[in-house]
């Protein structure tokens, strides 16, 4: 995938994060723990939508070696969004609590994505 495709995905993800954040603030009913979990999903959703933009921009502006790592970073951020934020949204908004076992895998994808981004930046030629 090109950086452009990742940026399109990041834009859609960011818009979805705003919509879900608004719904969580004004429409989600539940106790403080449930709302806290939803807010954690939303916070990570926002930050990693932005991180996805950064990885995509680096992928577009890099040589082949760095591009592979930046693209891997973007893919890992997208996977983390789906697994971490997605599973917490599904649990807190829809009651699908059995899916929360995916959240730690999403967190691992986020961490690995950040490390891949670091390697991409290191491999980038000045």
C-alpha positions in Angstrom: 0.0 0.0 0.0 1.2 3.5 -0.7 1.4 6.2 1.9 -1.6 7.9 0.3 -3.8 4.9 1.0 -2.7 4.9 4.7 -3.5 8.6 4.9 -7.0 8.1 3.5 -7.5 5.3 6.1 -6.1 7.7 8.8 -8.6 10.4 7.8 -11.5 8.0 8.0 -10.2 6.6 11.3 -9.9 10.1 12.7 -13.4 11.1 11.6 -14.7 7.9 13.2 -12.8 8.7 16.4 -14.5 12.1 16.6 -17.9 10.6 16.0 -17.4 7.8 18.5 -16.0 10.2 21.1 -19.0 12.4 20.8 -21.4 9.5 21.1 -19.4 8.2 24.1 -19.6 11.6 25.8 -23.3 12.2 25.1 -25.0 8.9 24.3 -23.2 6.0 26.1 -24.9 4.9 29.3 -23.1 3.0 32.0 -21.0 3.2 35.1 -17.7 5.1 35.4 -15.6 1.9 34.7 -17.5 1.2 31.4 -17.1 4.9 30.3 -13.5 4.8 31.3 -12.8 1.8 29.1 -14.7 3.4 26.2 -12.6 6.6 26.7 -9.4 4.6 26.7 -10.4 3.1 23.4 -11.2 6.5 22.0 -8.0 8.1 23.3 -5.8 5.4 21.7 -8.0 5.6 18.5 -7.2 9.3 18.2 -3.5 9.1 18.9 -2.9 6.1 16.6 -4.9 7.7 13.8 -2.4 10.5 14.0 0.5 8.1 14.2 -0.8 6.4 11.1 -0.5 9.7 9.2 3.1 10.0 10.4 4.0 6.5 9.3 2.4 7.1 5.9 4.2 10.4 5.3 7.5 8.7 6.2 6.7 5.8 3.9 6.1 8.3 1.0 9.3 10.2 1.6 11.7 7.3 2.2 14.0 5.1 0.3 13.1 1.4 -0.1 14.6 0.1 3.2 12.9 2.7 5.3 9.7 2.6 3.3 9.2 -1.1 4.2 9.5 -0.3 7.9 7.3 2.7 7.7 4.6 0.7 5.8 4.9 -2.1 8.4 4.4 0.6 11.1 1.3 1.9 9.4 -0.1 -1.6 9.1 0.6 -2.3 12.7 -1.1 0.9 13.8 -4.1 0.0 11.7 -4.2 -3.5 13.2 -3.9 -2.1 16.7 -6.8 0.2 16.1 -8.9 -2.7 15.0 -7.9 -5.0 17.8 -7.5 -2.6 20.8 -9.9 0.2 20.2 -12.3 -2.0 18.2 -12.6 -4.7 20.9 -13.1 -2.1 23.6 -15.7 -0.3 21.6 -17.5 -3.6 20.9 -17.5 -4.5 24.6 -18.5 -1.2 26.1 -21.0 0.0 23.4 -22.4 -3.3 22.3 -21.9 -5.6 25.2 -19.6 -8.0 23.4 -17.3 -8.6 26.4 -16.0 -11.9 25.1 -14.0 -10.1 22.4 -11.8 -8.1 24.9 -9.1 -10.8 24.8 -8.1 -9.0 21.5 -7.2 -5.7 23.3 -3.7 -6.8 24.5 -2.9 -8.0 21.0 -3.9 -4.6 19.8 -1.6 -3.0 22.4 1.2 -5.2 21.2 0.5 -4.1 17.6 0.7 -0.5 18.7 4.0 -1.0 20.5 5.5 -2.9 17.6 4.3 -0.2 15.2 6.1 2.4 17.2 9.3 0.3 17.2 8.9 -0.2 13.4 8.5 3.6 13.0 11.8 4.1 14.9 13.6 1.6 12.6 12.1 3.4 9.6 13.4 6.7 10.8 16.8 5.2 11.6 17.0 3.6 8.1 15.9 6.9 6.4 18.8 8.4 4.4 19.4 12.1 5.2 
